[in-house]
Amino acid sequence: MTQTTQYRVLDFDCPTCASNVEKALEGTEGVEDVEVHFTTGRIEVHHEEDTETDTLKTAIQNQGYTPEAVRG
């Protein structure tokens, strides 16, 4: 079953930054789809239910950004 986790990143500097985060998340095990909205700093990650959200957060942090979880 697919689950969606949303984050907000306030420190995107350019569209390339958003693209790098998108690629990092797409390469994360269990991730099925990623939508990154550069202008709003919003990220939606569609992933398998057993994917740890800490793993997703770490993938974003490894690109140099600070993600904040968005609650439903």
CHARMM-style PDB file with segment names, atoms N, HN, CA, C and O in Angstrom:
ATOM      1  N   MET     1       0.832  -1.177   0.000  1.00  0.00      PROA
ATOM      2  CA  MET     1       0.000   0.000   0.000  1.00  0.00      PROA
ATOM      3  C   MET     1       0.885   1.251   0.000  1.00  0.00      PROA
ATOM      4  O   MET     1       1.918   1.283   0.668  1.00  0.00      PROA
ATOM      5  N   THR     2       0.482   2.266  -0.739  1.00  0.00      PROA
ATOM      6  HN  THR     2      -0.358   2.240  -1.282  1.00  0.00      PROA
ATOM      7  CA  THR     2       1.253   3.496  -0.854  1.00  0.00      PROA
ATOM      8  C   THR     2       0.843   4.498   0.217  1.00  0.00      PROA
ATOM      9  O   THR     2      -0.335   4.652   0.539  1.00  0.00      PROA
ATOM     10  N   GLN     3       1.837   5.164   0.751  1.00  0.00      PROA
ATOM     11  HN  GLN     3       2.794   5.039   0.490  1.00  0.00      PROA
ATOM     12  CA  GLN     3       1.633   6.204   1.754  1.00  0.00      PROA
ATOM     13  C   GLN     3       2.252   7.494   1.211  1.00  0.00      PROA
ATOM     14  O   GLN     3       3.214   7.444   0.445  1.00  0.00      PROA
ATOM     15  N   THR     4       1.709   8.642   1.602  1.00  0.00      PROA
ATOM     16  HN  THR     4       0.928   8.683   2.224  1.00  0.00      PROA
ATOM     17  CA  THR     4       2.256   9.929   1.180  1.00  0.00      PROA
ATOM     18  C   THR     4       2.761  10.688   2.396  1.00  0.00      PROA
ATOM     19  O   THR     4       2.053  10.829   3.394  1.00  0.00      PROA
ATOM     20  N   THR     5       3.985  11.172   2.300  1.00  0.00      PROA
ATOM     21  HN  THR     5       4.560  11.057   1.490  1.00  0.00      PROA
ATOM     22  CA  THR     5       4.572  12.013   3.337  1.00  0.00      PROA
ATOM     23  C   THR     5       4.920  13.341   2.693  1.00  0.00      PROA
ATOM     24  O   THR     5       5.483  13.386   1.599  1.00  0.00      PROA
ATOM     25  N   GLN     6       4.577  14.428   3.383  1.00  0.00      PROA
ATOM     26  HN  GLN     6       4.119  14.391   4.271  1.00  0.00      PROA
ATOM     27  CA  GLN     6       4.835  15.759   2.846  1.00  0.00      PROA
ATOM     28  C   GLN     6       5.838  16.499   3.714  1.00  0.00      PROA
ATOM     29  O   GLN     6       5.837  16.396   4.941  1.00  0.00      PROA
ATOM     30  N   TYR     7       6.691  17.247   3.032  1.00  0.00      PROA
ATOM     31  HN  TYR     7       6.692  17.331   2.035  1.00  0.00      PROA
ATOM     32  CA  TYR     7       7.681  18.083   3.709  1.00  0.00      PROA
ATOM     33  C   TYR     7       7.632  19.480   3.115  1.00  0.00      PROA
ATOM     34  O   TYR     7       7.154  19.689   2.000  1.00  0.00      PROA
ATOM     35  N   ARG     8       8.136  20.421   3.886  1.00  0.00      PROA
ATOM     36  HN  ARG     8       8.525  20.251   4.792  1.00  0.00      PROA
ATOM     37  CA  ARG     8       8.347  21.777   3.395  1.00  0.00      PROA
ATOM     38  C   ARG     8       9.825  22.094   3.587  1.00  0.00      PROA
ATOM     39  O   ARG     8      10.394  21.856   4.652  1.00  0.00      PROA
ATOM     40  N   VAL     9      10.433  22.634   2.536  1.00  0.00      PROA
ATOM     41  HN  VAL     9       9.971  22.827   1.670  1.00  0.00      PROA
ATOM     42  CA  VAL     9      11.829  23.053   2.592  1.00  0.00      PROA
ATOM     43  C   VAL     9      11.843  24.540   2.265  1.00  0.00      PROA
ATOM     44  O   VAL     9      11.465  24.942   1.164  1.00  0.00      PROA
ATOM     45  N   LEU    10      12.275  25.348   3.212  1.00  0.00      PROA
ATOM     46  HN  LEU    10      12.583  25.021   4.106  1.00  0.00      PROA
ATOM     47  CA  LEU    10      12.208  26.793   3.037  1.00  0.00      PROA
ATOM     48  C   LEU    10      13.458  27.389   2.407  1.00  0.00      PROA
ATOM     49  O   LEU    10      13.461  28.566   2.046  1.00  0.00      PROA
ATOM     50  N   ASP    11      14.511  26.605   2.270  1.00  0.00      PROA
ATOM     51  HN  ASP    11      14.508  25.649   2.564  1.00  0.00      PROA
ATOM     52  CA  ASP    11      15.773  27.174   1.807  1.00  0.00      PROA
ATOM     53  C   ASP    11      16.211  26.727   0.410  1.00  0.00      PROA
ATOM     54  O   ASP    11      17.408  26.685   0.123  1.00  0.00      PROA
ATOM     55  N   PHE    12      15.245  26.391  -0.467  1.00  0.00      PROA
ATOM     56  HN  PHE    12      14.273  26.426  -0.234  1.00  0.00      PROA
ATOM     57  CA  PHE    12      15.598  26.123  -1.860  1.00  0.00      PROA
ATOM     58  C   PHE    12      16.078  27.425  -2.491  1.00  0.00      PROA
ATOM     59  O   PHE    12      15.437  28.464  -2.334  1.00  0.00      PROA
ATOM     60  N   ASP    13      17.203  27.374  -3.205  1.00  0.00      PROA
ATOM     61  HN  ASP    13      17.724  26.529  -3.333  1.00  0.00      PROA
ATOM     62  CA  ASP    13      17.746  28.562  -3.852  1.00  0.00      PROA
ATOM     63  C   ASP    13      17.424  28.623  -5.346  1.00  0.00      PROA
ATOM     64  O   ASP    13      17.363  29.705  -5.929  1.00  0.00      PROA
ATOM     65  N   CYS    14      17.220  27.465  -5.956  1.00  0.00      PROA
ATOM     66  HN  CYS    14      17.270  26.586  -5.482  1.00  0.00      PROA
ATOM     67  CA  CYS    14      17.031  27.441  -7.406  1.00  0.00      PROA
ATOM     68  C   CYS    14      16.322  26.147  -7.814  1.00  0.00      PROA
ATOM     69  O   CYS    14      16.254  25.202  -7.027  1.00  0.00      PROA
ATOM     70  N   PRO    15      15.793  26.103  -9.041  1.00  0.00      PROA
ATOM     71  CA  PRO    15      15.134  24.888  -9.514  1.00  0.00      PROA
ATOM     72  C   PRO    15      16.065  23.674  -9.532  1.00  0.00      PROA
ATOM     73  O   PRO    15      15.615  22.547  -9.326  1.00  0.00      PROA
ATOM     74  N   THR    16      17.347  23.895  -9.774  1.00  0.00      PROA
ATOM     75  HN  THR    16      17.713  24.811  -9.941  1.00  0.00      PROA
ATOM     76  CA  THR    16      18.303  22.789  -9.778  1.00  0.00      PROA
ATOM     77  C   THR    16      18.397  22.158  -8.397  1.00  0.00      PROA
ATOM     78  O   THR    16      18.546  20.942  -8.278  1.00  0.00      PROA
ATOM     79  N   CYS    17      18.310  22.970  -7.361  1.00  0.00      PROA
ATOM     80  HN  CYS    17      18.188  23.957  -7.457  1.00  0.00      PROA
ATOM     81  CA  CYS    17      18.332  22.454  -5.986  1.00  0.00      PROA
ATOM     82  C   CYS    17      17.161  21.497  -5.771  1.00  0.00      PROA
ATOM     83  O   CYS    17      17.319  20.408  -5.218  1.00  0.00      PROA
ATOM     84  N   ALA    18      15.990  21.928  -6.218  1.00  0.00      PROA
ATOM     85  HN  ALA    18      15.862  22.813  -6.666  1.00  0.00      PROA
ATOM     86  CA  ALA    18      14.796  21.098  -6.084  1.00  0.00      PROA
ATOM     87  C   ALA    18      14.956  19.800  -6.869  1.00  0.00      PROA
ATOM     88  O   ALA    18      14.551  18.733  -6.409  1.00  0.00      PROA
ATOM     89  N   SER    19      15.542  19.899  -8.042  1.00  0.00      PROA
ATOM     90  HN  SER    19      15.871  20.766  -8.416  1.00  0.00      PROA
ATOM     91  CA  SER    19      15.767  18.718  -8.873  1.00  0.00      PROA
ATOM     92  C   SER    19      16.717  17.736  -8.197  1.00  0.00      PROA
ATOM     93  O   SER    19      16.509  16.524  -8.266  1.00  0.00      PROA
ATOM     94  N   ASN    20      17.750  18.246  -7.548  1.00  0.00      PROA
ATOM     95  HN  ASN    20      17.919  19.230  -7.492  1.00  0.00      PROA
ATOM     96  CA  ASN    20      18.697  17.375  -6.841  1.00  0.00      PROA
ATOM     97  C   ASN    20      18.017  16.626  -5.704  1.00  0.00      PROA
ATOM     98  O   ASN    20      18.289  15.445  -5.484  1.00  0.00      PROA
ATOM     99  N   VAL    21      17.135  17.305  -4.982  1.00  0.00      PROA
ATOM    100  HN  VAL    21      16.914  18.264  -5.160  1.00  0.00      PROA
ATOM    101  CA  VAL    21      16.394  16.656  -3.897  1.00  0.00      PROA
ATOM    102  C   VAL    21      15.470  15.591  -4.476  1.00  0.00      PROA
ATOM    103  O   VAL    21      15.365  14.490  -3.935  1.00  0.00      PROA
ATOM    104  N   GLU    22      14.805  15.921  -5.570  1.00  0.00      PROA
ATOM    105  HN  GLU    22      14.890  16.816  -6.009  1.00  0.00      PROA
ATOM    106  CA  GLU    22      13.907  14.968  -6.215  1.00  0.00      PROA
ATOM    107  C   GLU    22      14.655  13.696  -6.620  1.00  0.00      PROA
ATOM    108  O   GLU    22      14.178  12.588  -6.376  1.00  0.00      PROA
ATOM    109  N   LYS    23      15.814  13.856  -7.231  1.00  0.00      PROA
ATOM    110  HN  LYS    23      16.201  14.756  -7.429  1.00  0.00      PROA
ATOM    111  CA  LYS    23      16.613  12.702  -7.653  1.00  0.00      PROA
ATOM    112  C   LYS    23      17.079  11.876  -6.460  1.00  0.00      PROA
ATOM    113  O   LYS    23      17.088  10.646  -6.515  1.00  0.00      PROA
ATOM    114  N   ALA    24      17.465  12.550  -5.387  1.00  0.00      PROA
ATOM    115  HN  ALA    24      17.458  13.549  -5.342  1.00  0.00      PROA
ATOM    116  CA  ALA    24      17.912  11.833  -4.186  1.00  0.00      PROA
ATOM    117  C   ALA    24      16.779  11.002  -3.604  1.00  0.00      PROA
ATOM    118  O   ALA    24      16.985   9.856  -3.203  1.00  0.00      PROA
ATOM    119  N   LEU    25      15.589  11.575  -3.557  1.00  0.00      PROA
ATOM    120  HN  LEU    25      15.421  12.505  -3.882  1.00  0.00      PROA
ATOM    121  CA  LEU    25      14.445  10.836  -3.018  1.00  0.00      PROA
ATOM    122  C   LEU    25      14.041   9.691  -3.942  1.00  0.00      PROA
ATOM    123  O   LEU    25      13.698   8.606  -3.473  1.00  0.00      PROA
ATOM    124  N   GLU    26      14.079   9.926  -5.244  1.00  0.00      PROA
ATOM    125  HN  GLU    26      14.357  10.808  -5.625  1.00  0.00      PROA
ATOM    126  CA  GLU    26      13.730   8.869  -6.199  1.00  0.00      PROA
ATOM    127  C   GLU    26      14.674   7.682  -6.087  1.00  0.00      PROA
ATOM    128  O   GLU    26      14.289   6.554  -6.396  1.00  0.00      PROA
ATOM    129  N   GLY    27      15.903   7.921  -5.651  1.00  0.00      PROA
ATOM    130  HN  GLY    27      16.216   8.837  -5.400  1.00  0.00      PROA
ATOM    131  CA  GLY    27      16.875   6.850  -5.484  1.00  0.00      PROA
ATOM    132  C   GLY    27      16.793   6.150  -4.142  1.00  0.00      PROA
ATOM    133  O   GLY    27      17.597   5.264  -3.851  1.00  0.00      PROA
ATOM    134  N   THR    28      15.832   6.538  -3.326  1.00  0.00      PROA
ATOM    135  HN  THR    28      15.179   7.258  -3.563  1.00  0.00      PROA
ATOM    136  CA  THR    28      15.667   5.952  -2.001  1.00  0.00      PROA
ATOM    137  C   THR    28      14.766   4.724  -2.086  1.00  0.00      PROA
ATOM    138  O   THR    28      13.700   4.764  -2.700  1.00  0.00      PROA
ATOM    139  N   GLU    29      15.199   3.652  -1.472  1.00  0.00      PROA
ATOM    140  HN  GLU    29      16.065   3.619  -0.972  1.00  0.00      PROA
ATOM    141  CA  GLU    29      14.435   2.405  -1.506  1.00  0.00      PROA
ATOM    142  C   GLU    29      13.032   2.613  -0.942  1.00  0.00      PROA
ATOM    143  O   GLU    29      12.857   3.221   0.114  1.00  0.00      PROA
ATOM    144  N   GLY    30      12.044   2.101  -1.659  1.00  0.00      PROA
ATOM    145  HN  GLY    30      12.186   1.607  -2.517  1.00  0.00      PROA
ATOM    146  CA  GLY    30      10.656   2.178  -1.222  1.00  0.00      PROA
ATOM    147  C   GLY    30       9.896   3.376  -1.762  1.00  0.00      PROA
ATOM    148  O   GLY    30       8.674   3.443  -1.634  1.00  0.00      PROA
ATOM    149  N   VAL    31      10.606   4.325  -2.366  1.00  0.00      PROA
ATOM    150  HN  VAL    31      11.599   4.271  -2.470  1.00  0.00      PROA
ATOM    151  CA  VAL    31       9.954   5.516  -2.913  1.00  0.00      PROA
ATOM    152  C   VAL    31       9.397   5.189  -4.295  1.00  0.00      PROA
ATOM    153  O   VAL    31      10.106   4.672  -5.159  1.00  0.00      PROA
ATOM    154  N   GLU    32       8.119   5.498  -4.487  1.00  0.00      PROA
ATOM    155  HN  GLU    32       7.543   5.917  -3.785  1.00  0.00      PROA
ATOM    156  CA  GLU    32       7.453   5.206  -5.748  1.00  0.00      PROA
ATOM    157  C   GLU    32       7.324   6.430  -6.647  1.00  0.00      PROA
ATOM    158  O   GLU    32       7.393   6.311  -7.871  1.00  0.00      PROA
ATOM    159  N   ASP    33       7.137   7.612  -6.048  1.00  0.00      PROA
ATOM    160  HN  ASP    33       7.081   7.709  -5.054  1.00  0.00      PROA
ATOM    161  CA  ASP    33       6.984   8.835  -6.829  1.00  0.00      PROA
ATOM    162  C   ASP    33       7.314  10.029  -5.943  1.00  0.00      PROA
ATOM    163  O   ASP    33       7.111   9.989  -4.730  1.00  0.00      PROA
ATOM    164  N   VAL    34       7.820  11.084  -6.555  1.00  0.00      PROA
ATOM    165  HN  VAL    34       7.985  11.116  -7.541  1.00  0.00      PROA
ATOM    166  CA  VAL    34       8.187  12.296  -5.823  1.00  0.00      PROA
ATOM    167  C   VAL    34       7.695  13.503  -6.606  1.00  0.00      PROA
ATOM    168  O   VAL    34       7.853  13.572  -7.825  1.00  0.00      PROA
ATOM    169  N   GLU    35       7.098  14.452  -5.899  1.00  0.00      PROA
ATOM    170  HN  GLU    35       6.969  14.396  -4.909  1.00  0.00      PROA
ATOM    171  CA  GLU    35       6.706  15.724  -6.492  1.00  0.00      PROA
ATOM    172  C   GLU    35       7.362  16.824  -5.675  1.00  0.00      PROA
ATOM    173  O   GLU    35       7.107  16.955  -4.477  1.00  0.00      PROA
ATOM    174  N   VAL    36       8.208  17.615  -6.326  1.00  0.00      PROA
ATOM    175  HN  VAL    36       8.415  17.510  -7.299  1.00  0.00      PROA
ATOM    176  CA  VAL    36       8.877  18.728  -5.656  1.00  0.00      PROA
ATOM    177  C   VAL    36       8.396  20.016  -6.309  1.00  0.00      PROA
ATOM    178  O   VAL    36       8.490  20.180  -7.525  1.00  0.00      PROA
ATOM    179  N   HSD    37       7.885  20.919  -5.498  1.00  0.00      PROA
ATOM    180  HN  HSD    37       7.809  20.786  -4.510  1.00  0.00      PROA
ATOM    181  CA  HSD    37       7.384  22.206  -5.974  1.00  0.00      PROA
ATOM    182  C   HSD    37       8.346  23.291  -5.498  1.00  0.00      PROA
ATOM    183  O   HSD    37       8.298  23.720  -4.345  1.00  0.00      PROA
ATOM    184  N   PHE    38       9.218  23.726  -6.402  1.00  0.00      PROA
ATOM    185  HN  PHE    38       9.258  23.377  -7.339  1.00  0.00      PROA
ATOM    186  CA  PHE    38      10.279  24.676  -6.057  1.00  0.00      PROA
ATOM    187  C   PHE    38       9.729  25.976  -5.480  1.00  0.00      PROA
ATOM    188  O   PHE    38      10.237  26.467  -4.471  1.00  0.00      PROA
ATOM    189  N   THR    39       8.711  26.533  -6.099  1.00  0.00      PROA
ATOM    190  HN  THR    39       8.298  26.134  -6.918  1.00  0.00      PROA
ATOM    191  CA  THR    39       8.228  27.852  -5.690  1.00  0.00      PROA
ATOM    192  C   THR    39       7.604  27.863  -4.301  1.00  0.00      PROA
ATOM    193  O   THR    39       7.652  28.880  -3.610  1.00  0.00      PROA
ATOM    194  N   THR    40       7.022  26.749  -3.890  1.00  0.00      PROA
ATOM    195  HN  THR    40       6.983  25.923  -4.452  1.00  0.00      PROA
ATOM    196  CA  THR    40       6.403  26.690  -2.558  1.00  0.00      PROA
ATOM    197  C   THR    40       7.275  25.952  -1.550  1.00  0.00      PROA
ATOM    198  O   THR    40       7.019  26.005  -0.347  1.00  0.00      PROA
ATOM    199  N   GLY    41       8.308  25.262  -2.039  1.00  0.00      PROA
ATOM    200  HN  GLY    41       8.516  25.219  -3.016  1.00  0.00      PROA
ATOM    201  CA  GLY    41       9.166  24.490  -1.152  1.00  0.00      PROA
ATOM    202  C   GLY    41       8.505  23.226  -0.637  1.00  0.00      PROA
ATOM    203  O   GLY    41       8.948  22.640   0.350  1.00  0.00      PROA
ATOM    204  N   ARG    42       7.454  22.813  -1.302  1.00  0.00      PROA
ATOM    205  HN  ARG    42       7.093  23.289  -2.104  1.00  0.00      PROA
ATOM    206  CA  ARG    42       6.688  21.647  -0.852  1.00  0.00      PROA
ATOM    207  C   ARG    42       7.160  20.385  -1.581  1.00  0.00      PROA
ATOM    208  O   ARG    42       7.405  20.396  -2.787  1.00  0.00      PROA
ATOM    209  N   ILE    43       7.278  19.307  -0.816  1.00  0.00      PROA
ATOM    210  HN  ILE    43       7.079  19.299   0.164  1.00  0.00      PROA
ATOM    211  CA  ILE    43       7.691  18.014  -1.360  1.00  0.00      PROA
ATOM    212  C   ILE    43       6.659  16.974  -0.949  1.00  0.00      PROA
ATOM    213  O   ILE    43       6.298  16.880   0.224  1.00  0.00      PROA
ATOM    214  N   GLU    44       6.188  16.199  -1.908  1.00  0.00      PROA
ATOM    215  HN  GLU    44       6.481  16.274  -2.861  1.00  0.00      PROA
ATOM    216  CA  GLU    44       5.302  15.070  -1.630  1.00  0.00      PROA
ATOM    217  C   GLU    44       6.034  13.806  -2.050  1.00  0.00      PROA
ATOM    218  O   GLU    44       6.482  13.679  -3.190  1.00  0.00      PROA
ATOM    219  N   VAL    45       6.146  12.881  -1.117  1.00  0.00      PROA
ATOM    220  HN  VAL    45       5.782  12.985  -0.191  1.00  0.00      PROA
ATOM    221  CA  VAL    45       6.826  11.623  -1.394  1.00  0.00      PROA
ATOM    222  C   VAL    45       5.807  10.501  -1.259  1.00  0.00      PROA
ATOM    223  O   VAL    45       5.226  10.305  -0.191  1.00  0.00      PROA
ATOM    224  N   HSD    46       5.597   9.775  -2.334  1.00  0.00      PROA
ATOM    225  HN  HSD    46       6.069   9.934  -3.201  1.00  0.00      PROA
ATOM    226  CA  HSD    46       4.705   8.619  -2.335  1.00  0.00      PROA
ATOM    227  C   HSD    46       5.598   7.389  -2.196  1.00  0.00      PROA
ATOM    228  O   HSD    46       6.456   7.130  -3.040  1.00  0.00      PROA
ATOM    229  N   HSD    47       5.385   6.647  -1.129  1.00  0.00      PROA
ATOM    230  HN  HSD    47       4.689   6.858  -0.444  1.00  0.00      PROA
ATOM    231  CA  HSD    47       6.304   5.554  -0.820  1.00  0.00      PROA
ATOM    232  C   HSD    47       5.561   4.369  -0.226  1.00  0.00      PROA
ATOM    233  O   HSD    47       4.398   4.465   0.166  1.00  0.00      PROA
ATOM    234  N   GLU    48       6.276   3.239  -0.173  1.00  0.00      PROA
ATOM    235  HN  GLU    48       7.221   3.161  -0.491  1.00  0.00      PROA
ATOM    236  CA  GLU    48       5.719   2.042   0.441  1.00  0.00      PROA
ATOM    237  C   GLU    48       5.484   2.311   1.923  1.00  0.00      PROA
ATOM    238  O   GLU    48       6.205   3.083   2.555  1.00  0.00      PROA
ATOM    239  N   GLU    49       4.480   1.671   2.449  1.00  0.00      PROA
ATOM    240  HN  GLU    49       3.893   1.045   1.936  1.00  0.00      PROA
ATOM    241  CA  GLU    49       4.069   1.894   3.835  1.00  0.00      PROA
ATOM    242  C   GLU    49       5.185   1.638   4.846  1.00  0.00      PROA
ATOM    243  O   GLU    49       5.254   2.310   5.875  1.00  0.00      PROA
ATOM    244  N   ASP    50       6.057   0.675   4.561  1.00  0.00      PROA
ATOM    245  HN  ASP    50       6.001   0.129   3.725  1.00  0.00      PROA
ATOM    246  CA  ASP    50       7.105   0.327   5.526  1.00  0.00      PROA
ATOM    247  C   ASP    50       8.387   1.157   5.367  1.00  0.00      PROA
ATOM    248  O   ASP    50       9.383   0.886   6.038  1.00  0.00      PROA
ATOM    249  N   THR    51       8.370   2.155   4.492  1.00  0.00      PROA
ATOM    250  HN  THR    51       7.561   2.375   3.947  1.00  0.00      PROA
ATOM    251  CA  THR    51       9.529   3.036   4.334  1.00  0.00      PROA
ATOM    252  C   THR    51       9.603   3.980   5.530  1.00  0.00      PROA
ATOM    253  O   THR    51       8.623   4.644   5.868  1.00  0.00      PROA
ATOM    254  N   GLU    52      10.760   4.034   6.159  1.00  0.00      PROA
ATOM    255  HN  GLU    52      11.555   3.494   5.884  1.00  0.00      PROA
ATOM    256  CA  GLU    52      10.948   4.897   7.330  1.00  0.00      PROA
ATOM    257  C   GLU    52      11.001   6.360   6.894  1.00  0.00      PROA
ATOM    258  O   GLU    52      11.747   6.715   5.982  1.00  0.00      PROA
ATOM    259  N   THR    53      10.212   7.202   7.546  1.00  0.00      PROA
ATOM    260  HN  THR    53       9.606   6.914   8.287  1.00  0.00      PROA
ATOM    261  CA  THR    53      10.232   8.620   7.200  1.00  0.00      PROA
ATOM    262  C   THR    53      11.573   9.262   7.546  1.00  0.00      PROA
ATOM    263  O   THR    53      11.953  10.260   6.934  1.00  0.00      PROA
ATOM    264  N   ASP    54      12.289   8.710   8.508  1.00  0.00      PROA
ATOM    265  HN  ASP    54      11.981   7.899   9.006  1.00  0.00      PROA
ATOM    266  CA  ASP    54      13.628   9.225   8.816  1.00  0.00      PROA
ATOM    267  C   ASP    54      14.572   9.038   7.628  1.00  0.00      PROA
ATOM    268  O   ASP    54      15.468   9.853   7.408  1.00  0.00      PROA
ATOM    269  N   THR    55      14.370   7.971   6.869  1.00  0.00      PROA
ATOM    270  HN  THR    55      13.642   7.309   7.047  1.00  0.00      PROA
ATOM    271  CA  THR    55      15.175   7.721   5.678  1.00  0.00      PROA
ATOM    272  C   THR    55      14.908   8.796   4.624  1.00  0.00      PROA
ATOM    273  O   THR    55      15.832   9.267   3.961  1.00  0.00      PROA
ATOM    274  N   LEU    56      13.652   9.177   4.475  1.00  0.00      PROA
ATOM    275  HN  LEU    56      12.901   8.795   5.013  1.00  0.00      PROA
ATOM    276  CA  LEU    56      13.287  10.226   3.519  1.00  0.00      PROA
ATOM    277  C   LEU    56      13.889  11.562   3.946  1.00  0.00      PROA
ATOM    278  O   LEU    56      14.457  12.296   3.138  1.00  0.00      PROA
ATOM    279  N   LYS    57      13.750  11.851   5.217  1.00  0.00      PROA
ATOM    280  HN  LYS    57      13.288  11.254   5.873  1.00  0.00      PROA
ATOM    281  CA  LYS    57      14.274  13.105   5.766  1.00  0.00      PROA
ATOM    282  C   LYS    57      15.793  13.181   5.581  1.00  0.00      PROA
ATOM    283  O   LYS    57      16.329  14.231   5.228  1.00  0.00      PROA
ATOM    284  N   THR    58      16.469  12.077   5.820  1.00  0.00      PROA
ATOM    285  HN  THR    58      16.033  11.224   6.107  1.00  0.00      PROA
ATOM    286  CA  THR    58      17.924  12.029   5.660  1.00  0.00      PROA
ATOM    287  C   THR    58      18.329  12.269   4.208  1.00  0.00      PROA
ATOM    288  O   THR    58      19.326  12.944   3.949  1.00  0.00      PROA
ATOM    289  N   ALA    59      17.570  11.723   3.260  1.00  0.00      PROA
ATOM    290  HN  ALA    59      16.761  11.175   3.470  1.00  0.00      PROA
ATOM    291  CA  ALA    59      17.874  11.935   1.838  1.00  0.00      PROA
ATOM    292  C   ALA    59      17.815  13.421   1.491  1.00  0.00      PROA
ATOM    293  O   ALA    59      18.618  13.908   0.695  1.00  0.00      PROA
ATOM    294  N   ILE    60      16.873  14.135   2.083  1.00  0.00      PROA
ATOM    295  HN  ILE    60      16.220  13.740   2.730  1.00  0.00      PROA
ATOM    296  CA  ILE    60      16.753  15.579   1.850  1.00  0.00      PROA
ATOM    297  C   ILE    60      17.904  16.314   2.539  1.00  0.00      PROA
ATOM    298  O   ILE    60      18.523  17.202   1.953  1.00  0.00      PROA
ATOM    299  N   GLN    61      18.178  15.942   3.769  1.00  0.00      PROA
ATOM    300  HN  GLN    61      17.675  15.221   4.245  1.00  0.00      PROA
ATOM    301  CA  GLN    61      19.257  16.581   4.529  1.00  0.00      PROA
ATOM    302  C   GLN    61      20.614  16.374   3.862  1.00  0.00      PROA
ATOM    303  O   GLN    61      21.459  17.268   3.890  1.00  0.00      PROA
ATOM    304  N   ASN    62      20.827  15.214   3.270  1.00  0.00      PROA
ATOM    305  HN  ASN    62      20.140  14.488   3.248  1.00  0.00      PROA
ATOM    306  CA  ASN    62      22.093  14.927   2.591  1.00  0.00      PROA
ATOM    307  C   ASN    62      22.322  15.828   1.376  1.00  0.00      PROA
ATOM    308  O   ASN    62      23.446  15.939   0.886  1.00  0.00      PROA
ATOM    309  N   GLN    63      21.266  16.463   0.899  1.00  0.00      PROA
ATOM    310  HN  GLN    63      20.353  16.372   1.297  1.00  0.00      PROA
ATOM    311  CA  GLN    63      21.389  17.422  -0.201  1.00  0.00      PROA
ATOM    312  C   GLN    63      21.607  18.845   0.325  1.00  0.00      PROA
ATOM    313  O   GLN    63      21.733  19.790  -0.454  1.00  0.00      PROA
ATOM    314  N   GLY    64      21.650  18.986   1.652  1.00  0.00      PROA
ATOM    315  HN  GLY    64      21.548  18.218   2.285  1.00  0.00      PROA
ATOM    316  CA  GLY    64      21.950  20.282   2.258  1.00  0.00      PROA
ATOM    317  C   GLY    64      20.743  21.103   2.666  1.00  0.00      PROA
ATOM    318  O   GLY    64      20.855  22.313   2.861  1.00  0.00      PROA
ATOM    319  N   TYR    65      19.586  20.460   2.797  1.00  0.00      PROA
ATOM    320  HN  TYR    65      19.495  19.477   2.639  1.00  0.00      PROA
ATOM    321  CA  TYR    65      18.357  21.183   3.121  1.00  0.00      PROA
ATOM    322  C   TYR    65      17.733  20.670   4.407  1.00  0.00      PROA
ATOM    323  O   TYR    65      17.967  19.538   4.828  1.00  0.00      PROA
ATOM    324  N   THR    66      16.937  21.528   5.015  1.00  0.00      PROA
ATOM    325  HN  THR    66      16.747  22.448   4.672  1.00  0.00      PROA
ATOM    326  CA  THR    66      16.278  21.191   6.271  1.00  0.00      PROA
ATOM    327  C   THR    66      14.788  20.987   6.012  1.00  0.00      PROA
ATOM    328  O   THR    66      14.061  21.961   5.814  1.00  0.00      PROA
ATOM    329  N   PRO    67      14.321  19.738   6.011  1.00  0.00      PROA
ATOM    330  CA  PRO    67      12.906  19.483   5.771  1.00  0.00      PROA
ATOM    331  C   PRO    67      12.086  19.588   7.056  1.00  0.00      PROA
ATOM    332  O   PRO    67      12.536  19.196   8.133  1.00  0.00      PROA
ATOM    333  N   GLU    68      10.890  20.119   6.921  1.00  0.00      PROA
ATOM    334  HN  GLU    68      10.525  20.437   6.046  1.00  0.00      PROA
ATOM    335  CA  GLU    68       9.933  20.146   8.019  1.00  0.00      PROA
ATOM    336  C   GLU    68       8.740  19.304   7.592  1.00  0.00      PROA
ATOM    337  O   GLU    68       8.196  19.502   6.506  1.00  0.00      PROA
ATOM    338  N   ALA    69       8.334  18.372   8.433  1.00  0.00      PROA
ATOM    339  HN  ALA    69       8.776  18.210   9.316  1.00  0.00      PROA
ATOM    340  CA  ALA    69       7.178  17.536   8.117  1.00  0.00      PROA
ATOM    341  C   ALA    69       5.922  18.400   8.104  1.00  0.00      PROA
ATOM    342  O   ALA    69       5.752  19.281   8.946  1.00  0.00      PROA
ATOM    343  N   VAL    70       5.046  18.138   7.140  1.00  0.00      PROA
ATOM    344  HN  VAL    70       5.184  17.422   6.456  1.00  0.00      PROA
ATOM    345  CA  VAL    70       3.767  18.829   7.040  1.00  0.00      PROA
ATOM    346  C   VAL    70       2.703  17.839   7.470  1.00  0.00      PROA
ATOM    347  O   VAL    70       2.599  16.745   6.916  1.00  0.00      PROA
ATOM    348  N   ARG    71       1.934  18.218   8.436  1.00  0.00      PROA
ATOM    349  HN  ARG    71       2.019  19.107   8.887  1.00  0.00      PROA
ATOM    350  CA  ARG    71       0.866  17.339   8.933  1.00  0.00      PROA
ATOM    351  C   ARG    71      -0.407  17.579   8.133  1.00  0.00      PROA
ATOM    352  O   ARG    71      -0.799  18.716   7.871  1.00  0.00      PROA
ATOM    353  N   GLY    72      -1.042  16.466   7.752  1.00  0.00      PROA
ATOM    354  HN  GLY    72      -0.724  15.543   7.965  1.00  0.00      PROA
ATOM    355  CA  GLY    72      -2.221  16.371   6.972  1.00  0.00      PROA
ATOM    356  C   GLY    72      -3.210  17.404   6.942  1.00  0.00      PROA
ATOM    357  OT1 GLY    72      -4.218  17.274   6.248  1.00  0.00      PROA
TER     358      GLY     72
END
